[in-house]
Amino acid sequence: MRSTRPQQRSIMDNKYKSGFAALIGRPNVGKSTLMNCLIGQKIAITSKKPQTTRNRIQTVYTSDEGQIIFVDTPGIHKAKNKLGDYMVNVAEHSLREVDVILWLVEPTDYIGAGEQHIIEQLKNVKAPIILVINKIDTVKKEQLLGYIDTYRKALDFAEIVPVSALKKDNTDVLIAQIMKYLPYGPAFYDEDTITDQPTRQIVAELIREKVLRSVDEEIPHGVAVVIESMKYRKKIVDINATVICEKDSHKGIIIGKGGVMLKKIGSLARPEIEELLERHVNLQLWVKVKKDWRDSDFLIKNFGYDPKENETNE
């Protein structure tokens, strides 16, 4: 097995802190939005549709006080196929190898079955747990104390921090609380590093995000994006990407009448890819059908979801 942690710098600063913070929670509670907010740059894709994040994504926040490596995990949910099993395993595995756990929940005074399942998982971890009540911009301030009290009774939290990732409310307090529980030690990454994700993977995810936001409810869970080629010229990058779906009917919807939908997806993705690469982009999109790919070990791995990538030295 190999460790997913990078090598630390050799120079030790006794006052500097560094460590890993996992973001966990049910699908669609705003984990990716919060992570993008905290590091000040879009790395993880977001969507109103659940189970948007499929891989563990590491991003880096660096300040004079310390460095936080955020690990954005897929939502913990009841798996319905092998891809679902992979996503849940990624999320639950992350709990065992971080310094701090951030459990994101929505503001509510009812703890449902999904949250109860996460509570059972958290009872077995050693790392301090910070409860992050997200989306506080959607409720009245006087209601927050009741929501905090509901969760306080469910588990022994190191801290409880209400935030709005969308409005960037109270995120500075959250950073301070995370730093409080990190160990002293040198930075893991150079100060200008934002993520350890390969560029191709980020590009593929940006395209998948536009598919998620553009097509019908039934399609997104069966969509993957594969970057076939990225060729750099002087000021232009030529990108060929394939959108994978599970049914012929889904292919027709993604392409749209006269190719309208596929053109829309490309036009939405291109500006963000250009911002990421800091170059003009010539983006060519194709659509292929791979029936039941989410239950194929070979195809799941081929499309970039490899369980072995999440193994670490114990």
C-alpha positions as CSV (number, residue, x, y, z in Angstrom):
1,M,0.0,0.0,0.0
2,R,1.1,3.6,-0.6
3,S,0.5,6.7,1.4
4,T,-1.6,9.5,-0.2
5,R,0.2,12.1,1.9
6,P,3.0,14.2,0.3
7,Q,6.4,14.6,1.8
8,Q,6.8,17.4,4.3
9,R,9.4,20.2,4.0
10,S,12.6,19.5,5.9
11,I,12.7,22.8,7.7
12,M,10.7,22.7,11.0
13,D,8.9,25.8,12.3
14,N,7.8,25.2,15.9
15,K,5.0,27.8,15.7
16,Y,3.6,26.6,12.3
17,K,0.7,24.2,12.1
18,S,-0.2,21.8,9.2
19,G,-2.7,19.0,8.8
20,F,-5.6,17.4,7.0
21,A,-9.3,18.2,7.4
22,A,-11.9,16.0,5.9
23,L,-15.3,17.4,4.8
24,I,-18.0,14.8,5.2
25,G,-21.8,14.8,5.2
26,R,-24.8,13.7,3.3
27,P,-25.0,14.5,-0.5
28,N,-25.8,18.0,-1.4
29,V,-25.1,19.7,2.0
30,G,-22.5,22.0,0.4
31,K,-19.2,20.4,1.0
32,S,-17.7,21.3,-2.4
33,T,-19.1,24.9,-2.2
34,L,-17.5,25.3,1.3
35,M,-14.2,24.0,0.2
36,N,-14.1,26.2,-2.9
37,C,-15.0,29.2,-0.6
38,L,-12.3,28.5,2.0
39,I,-9.5,28.2,-0.5
40,G,-10.8,31.1,-2.7
41,Q,-10.8,29.1,-6.0
42,K,-13.1,26.7,-7.7
43,I,-11.6,23.2,-7.7
44,A,-14.5,20.9,-6.8
45,I,-17.6,21.0,-9.0
46,T,-21.0,21.9,-7.5
47,S,-24.5,21.0,-8.4
48,K,-28.0,20.9,-6.8
49,K,-28.1,17.3,-7.7
50,P,-26.8,14.9,-5.0
51,Q,-23.7,12.8,-5.2
52,T,-21.9,15.3,-7.4
53,T,-18.4,14.6,-6.0
54,R,-17.2,11.1,-6.7
55,N,-13.5,11.2,-5.8
56,R,-11.6,12.5,-2.8
57,I,-10.4,15.9,-3.8
58,Q,-7.5,17.6,-1.9
59,T,-7.1,21.4,-1.8
60,V,-4.7,23.5,0.1
61,Y,-5.3,26.6,2.3
62,T,-2.0,28.3,3.3
63,S,-1.6,31.3,5.7
64,D,1.1,32.7,8.0
65,E,-0.3,30.6,10.8
66,G,-0.4,27.2,9.1
67,Q,-1.6,25.0,6.2
68,I,-4.8,23.1,6.0
69,I,-5.2,20.4,3.4
70,F,-8.9,20.0,2.8
71,V,-10.2,16.6,1.7
72,D,-13.6,16.9,0.0
73,T,-15.2,13.5,0.0
74,P,-18.2,12.0,-1.8
75,G,-21.5,12.2,0.3
76,I,-22.1,9.3,2.6
77,H,-25.2,7.5,1.3
78,K,-26.7,4.1,0.7
79,A,-24.9,2.7,-2.3
80,K,-27.0,1.3,-5.2
81,N,-24.1,0.1,-7.5
82,K,-20.4,-0.5,-7.5
83,L,-19.7,3.2,-8.2
84,G,-21.8,4.0,-5.2
85,D,-19.8,1.5,-3.1
86,Y,-16.6,3.1,-4.2
87,M,-17.9,6.6,-3.3
88,V,-18.9,5.6,0.2
89,N,-15.7,3.7,0.8
90,V,-13.7,6.8,-0.2
91,A,-15.7,9.0,2.3
92,E,-15.5,6.5,5.2
93,H,-11.8,5.8,4.6
94,S,-11.0,9.5,4.8
95,L,-12.2,9.5,8.4
96,R,-9.3,7.4,9.6
97,E,-6.4,9.4,8.2
98,V,-7.1,13.1,8.9
99,D,-6.4,15.4,11.8
100,V,-9.8,17.1,12.0
101,I,-13.2,16.1,10.7
102,L,-15.7,18.7,9.5
103,W,-19.2,17.3,9.5
104,L,-21.5,19.5,7.3
105,V,-25.2,19.5,8.0
106,E,-28.1,21.7,7.1
107,P,-29.9,23.8,9.7
108,T,-32.6,21.6,11.1
109,D,-34.0,20.3,14.4
110,Y,-34.6,16.8,12.9
111,I,-31.8,14.3,12.6
112,G,-32.8,11.8,9.9
113,A,-31.7,8.3,9.1
114,G,-28.9,9.5,6.9
115,E,-27.4,11.7,9.6
116,Q,-27.8,8.9,12.2
117,H,-25.7,6.7,9.9
118,I,-23.0,9.3,9.9
119,I,-23.2,9.7,13.7
120,E,-22.5,5.9,14.0
121,Q,-19.5,6.3,11.8
122,L,-18.2,9.2,13.7
123,K,-18.4,7.4,17.1
124,N,-15.5,5.2,16.0
125,V,-13.1,8.0,14.9
126,K,-10.3,9.5,17.1
127,A,-9.9,12.9,15.4
128,P,-11.7,15.9,16.8
129,I,-15.0,16.6,15.1
130,I,-16.2,20.1,14.2
131,L,-19.9,20.3,13.4
132,V,-20.5,22.8,10.6
133,I,-24.0,24.0,10.2
134,N,-24.1,25.2,6.6
135,K,-26.7,27.3,4.8
136,I,-27.5,29.6,7.7
137,D,-28.5,32.2,5.2
138,T,-31.7,30.2,4.6
139,V,-33.0,30.4,8.2
140,K,-33.6,33.0,10.9
141,K,-30.8,33.7,13.4
142,E,-33.1,33.0,16.3
143,Q,-33.6,29.5,15.1
144,L,-29.9,28.6,15.1
145,L,-29.7,27.9,18.9
146,G,-32.4,25.2,18.6
147,Y,-30.6,23.5,15.7
148,I,-27.2,23.7,17.6
149,D,-28.9,22.2,20.7
150,T,-30.4,19.3,18.6
151,Y,-27.0,18.2,17.3
152,R,-25.1,18.9,20.5
153,K,-27.1,16.1,22.1
154,A,-26.3,13.6,19.4
155,L,-22.5,13.6,19.6
156,D,-19.6,15.1,21.5
157,F,-18.3,17.8,19.2
158,A,-15.0,19.7,19.6
159,E,-16.7,22.8,18.1
160,I,-19.9,23.8,16.5
161,V,-19.6,26.5,13.8
162,P,-22.6,27.9,11.8
163,V,-21.6,29.1,8.3
164,S,-22.9,30.1,4.9
165,A,-20.6,28.8,2.3
166,L,-22.6,30.6,-0.4
167,K,-22.4,34.0,1.4
168,K,-19.0,33.4,2.9
169,D,-20.4,34.1,6.4
170,N,-18.4,33.0,9.4
171,T,-15.8,31.1,7.3
172,D,-12.9,33.0,9.0
173,V,-14.1,31.6,12.4
174,L,-14.2,28.1,10.9
175,I,-10.6,28.4,9.7
176,A,-9.5,29.6,13.1
177,Q,-11.2,26.6,14.8
178,I,-9.6,24.1,12.3
179,M,-6.2,25.6,13.0
180,K,-6.8,25.2,16.7
181,Y,-6.8,21.4,16.4
182,L,-4.0,20.9,13.9
183,P,-0.6,19.6,15.0
184,Y,2.5,21.7,14.9
185,G,4.7,21.0,11.9
186,P,6.0,22.2,8.5
187,A,3.9,22.8,5.4
188,F,3.1,19.8,3.3
189,Y,2.9,21.9,0.1
190,D,4.5,25.0,-1.4
191,E,2.5,28.1,-0.5
192,D,1.3,28.6,-4.1
193,T,-0.2,25.1,-4.3
194,I,-4.0,25.1,-4.5
195,T,-4.7,21.4,-5.3
196,D,-3.0,18.1,-5.9
197,Q,-5.6,17.2,-8.6
198,P,-4.2,16.5,-12.1
199,T,-5.3,19.2,-14.6
200,R,-7.1,16.7,-16.8
201,Q,-9.2,15.5,-13.9
202,I,-10.3,19.1,-13.0
203,V,-11.1,19.8,-16.7
204,A,-13.2,16.6,-16.9
205,E,-15.0,17.5,-13.7
206,L,-15.8,21.0,-15.0
207,I,-17.4,19.5,-18.1
208,R,-19.3,17.0,-16.0
209,E,-20.6,19.8,-13.8
210,K,-22.1,21.5,-16.9
211,V,-23.8,18.2,-17.9
212,L,-25.2,17.9,-14.4
213,R,-26.6,21.4,-14.5
214,S,-28.0,21.1,-18.1
215,V,-29.8,17.8,-18.4
216,D,-32.7,15.9,-16.9
217,E,-32.8,14.5,-13.4
218,E,-32.5,10.8,-14.5
219,I,-29.2,11.2,-16.4
220,P,-26.5,12.7,-14.1
221,H,-25.7,9.7,-12.0
222,G,-24.8,7.7,-15.1
223,V,-22.5,10.3,-16.6
224,A,-18.7,10.4,-16.6
225,V,-16.3,12.5,-18.7
226,V,-13.0,11.3,-20.1
227,I,-10.4,13.6,-21.5
228,E,-9.1,11.9,-24.6
229,S,-6.4,14.4,-25.4
230,M,-5.0,17.8,-24.4
231,K,-2.6,19.4,-26.8
232,Y,-0.9,22.7,-26.0
233,R,-0.1,25.2,-28.7
234,K,1.3,28.7,-28.1
235,K,-1.8,30.4,-26.7
236,I,-4.4,27.6,-27.3
237,V,-5.2,24.3,-25.8
238,D,-7.0,21.7,-28.0
239,I,-9.1,19.4,-25.8
240,N,-11.0,16.4,-27.0
241,A,-13.4,15.0,-24.3
242,T,-16.0,12.2,-24.3
243,V,-19.1,12.3,-22.2
244,I,-20.0,8.7,-21.2
245,C,-23.7,7.8,-20.5
246,E,-25.5,4.5,-19.9
247,K,-28.4,4.6,-22.4
248,D,-29.0,5.5,-26.0
249,S,-31.9,7.7,-24.9
250,H,-29.6,9.6,-22.6
251,K,-27.1,10.2,-25.4
252,G,-29.9,11.8,-27.5
253,I,-30.8,14.1,-24.6
254,I,-27.1,15.1,-24.0
255,I,-26.6,15.9,-27.6
256,G,-30.0,17.6,-28.1
257,K,-31.8,18.4,-31.3
258,G,-29.3,19.5,-33.8
259,G,-26.5,19.2,-31.2
260,V,-27.9,22.2,-29.3
261,M,-27.5,20.7,-25.8
262,L,-23.9,19.5,-26.4
263,K,-23.0,23.0,-27.7
264,K,-24.5,24.5,-24.6
265,I,-22.5,22.2,-22.3
266,G,-19.3,23.1,-24.2
267,S,-20.0,26.9,-24.1
268,L,-20.7,26.7,-20.4
269,A,-17.5,24.7,-19.7
270,R,-15.1,26.6,-21.9
271,P,-14.8,29.9,-20.0
272,E,-14.0,28.1,-16.7
273,I,-11.5,25.8,-18.4
274,E,-9.8,28.8,-20.0
275,E,-9.7,30.5,-16.6
276,L,-8.1,27.4,-15.1
277,L,-5.5,26.9,-17.9
278,E,-5.0,30.7,-18.5
279,R,-5.2,30.0,-22.2
280,H,-7.8,30.0,-25.0
281,V,-9.4,26.6,-25.3
282,N,-10.7,24.7,-28.4
283,L,-13.1,22.2,-26.8
284,Q,-14.5,19.3,-28.8
285,L,-17.1,17.1,-27.1
286,W,-18.3,13.7,-28.0
287,V,-20.9,11.4,-26.5
288,K,-20.6,7.6,-26.1
289,V,-22.9,4.9,-24.5
290,K,-21.4,2.4,-22.1
291,K,-24.3,0.5,-20.7
292,D,-24.2,-0.2,-16.9
293,W,-20.7,1.2,-16.6
294,R,-21.3,2.0,-12.9
295,D,-21.4,-1.7,-12.2
296,S,-18.3,-2.5,-14.1
297,D,-15.0,-2.7,-12.1
298,F,-13.0,-2.2,-15.3
299,L,-14.9,0.8,-16.6
300,I,-15.2,2.5,-13.1
301,K,-11.4,2.3,-12.9
302,N,-11.0,3.3,-16.6
303,F,-13.0,6.4,-16.0
304,G,-10.8,7.6,-13.1
305,Y,-12.5,6.1,-10.0
306,D,-9.8,3.7,-8.7
307,P,-10.3,2.4,-5.1
308,K,-6.6,1.6,-4.9
309,E,-5.8,5.3,-5.1
310,N,-7.4,5.7,-1.6
311,E,-5.3,3.0,0.1
312,T,-2.8,4.3,2.6
313,N,-0.1,2.8,4.9
314,E,-1.6,1.8,8.2
